[in-house]
Amino acid sequence: MTTASAFRDAGVSRVLEVGDDGYADAVAGFDLAVEYAPDVVVDAHAPADVATAVAVAVDGGEALTVLGVGHGRLHALRGGSAITLRHLDAVEVDVSGRSVRIGAGCTWVPVLAATTAHGLAPACGSAPGVGVVGYLLGGASARSPARSGTAATTCGRSTS
Ligand SMILES: Cc1cc2nc3c(=O)[nH]c(=O)nc-3n(C[C@H](O)[C@H](O)[C@H](O)COP(=O)(O)OP(=O)(O)OC[C@H]3O[C@@H](n4cnc5c(N)ncnc54)[C@H](O)[C@@H]3O)c2cc1C
């Protein structure tokens, strides 16, 4: 198993273990009946943390579970290593380009706040607390699919 010290030694600044302050928030999801209890959670604060954590996991031949916002969890997770992107939540609106660039850990809440102020609206679903990337990866249907298609088709590009 990849240990917390392996991530720390590689330069990841915030690594949480069961019982640490912030661990419960880092693994929290929507359905409290679905237990999420990885041994180690990388609490990424910058893209470099993500790259480093992935490299450490790959070097160790271990899986690194991506914790989204937690709205779509159906099965428990026990043990192993995980990464949460919840602090990568920047939102930049390009009004003339009618587009928005978001961090990997955003929910729709700040995206809606930033876009609707300019008369724009993202192709989100019915729950603003859902994670945007998790939603897009699922190809989720927008509230008005006849007008905007599926949300995934509105996605321009991703960067790593
Ligand atoms: C009980 C239930 C109720 C729902 N209700 C609604 C609803 O009311 N409205 C609505 O719009 N949708 C709803 N959904 C669907 C929801 O939009 C999708 O399940 C969506 O994938 C949730 O994304 P999340 O990040 O919140 O969830 P998560 O379960 O955390 O993530 C979903 C998947 O995406 C992956 N993922 C998330 N973020 C990233 C990332 N940045 N990089 C790589 N992988 C990532 C995760 O690893 C996971 O495999 C519901 C789903 C369930 C199970």
The ligand as a Gaussian input file, in Angstrom:
#p B3LYP/6-31G(d) Opt

LIG

0 1
 C      -28.623000       8.840000      -5.560000
 C      -28.202000       9.751000      -6.690000
 C      -28.900000      10.924000      -6.887000
 C      -28.542000      11.795000      -7.915000
 N      -29.222000      12.951000      -8.071000
 C      -28.839000      13.840000      -9.004000
 C      -29.520000      15.097000      -9.113000
 O      -30.472000      15.392000      -8.390000
 N      -29.096000      15.987000     -10.057000
 C      -28.020000      15.701000     -10.857000
 O      -27.653000      16.552000     -11.669000
 N      -27.383000      14.504000     -10.800000
 C      -27.768000      13.576000      -9.890000
 N      -27.116000      12.357000      -9.826000
 C      -26.116000      12.020000     -10.843000
 C      -24.783000      12.747000     -10.651000
 O      -24.780000      13.932000     -11.419000
 C      -23.638000      11.851000     -11.146000
 O      -23.599000      10.680000     -10.365000
 C      -22.273000      12.560000     -11.109000
 O      -21.297000      11.670000     -11.696000
 C      -21.865000      12.921000      -9.685000
 O      -20.588000      13.547000      -9.687000
 P      -19.863000      13.812000      -8.259000
 O      -18.472000      14.323000      -8.508000
 O      -20.752000      14.638000      -7.403000
 O      -19.859000      12.333000      -7.660000
 P      -18.729000      11.257000      -7.382000
 O      -19.465000      10.010000      -7.049000
 O      -17.782000      11.780000      -6.365000
 O      -17.957000      11.112000      -8.754000
 C      -18.536000      10.390000      -9.837000
 C      -17.418000       9.732000     -10.665000
 O      -16.652000      10.736000     -11.319000
 C      -15.265000      10.612000     -10.954000
 N      -14.749000      11.980000     -10.839000
 C      -15.349000      13.036000     -10.230000
 N      -14.605000      14.141000     -10.333000
 C      -13.490000      13.786000     -11.025000
 C      -12.325000      14.493000     -11.483000
 N      -12.162000      15.806000     -11.223000
 N      -11.384000      13.809000     -12.188000
 C      -11.543000      12.479000     -12.444000
 N      -12.624000      11.748000     -12.045000
 C      -13.575000      12.392000     -11.358000
 C      -15.251000       9.875000      -9.623000
 O      -14.048000       9.160000      -9.423000
 C      -16.437000       8.925000      -9.800000
 O      -16.057000       7.777000     -10.525000
 C      -27.451000      11.460000      -8.799000
 C      -26.760000      10.260000      -8.584000
 C      -27.113000       9.428000      -7.542000
 C      -26.353000       8.125000      -7.357000

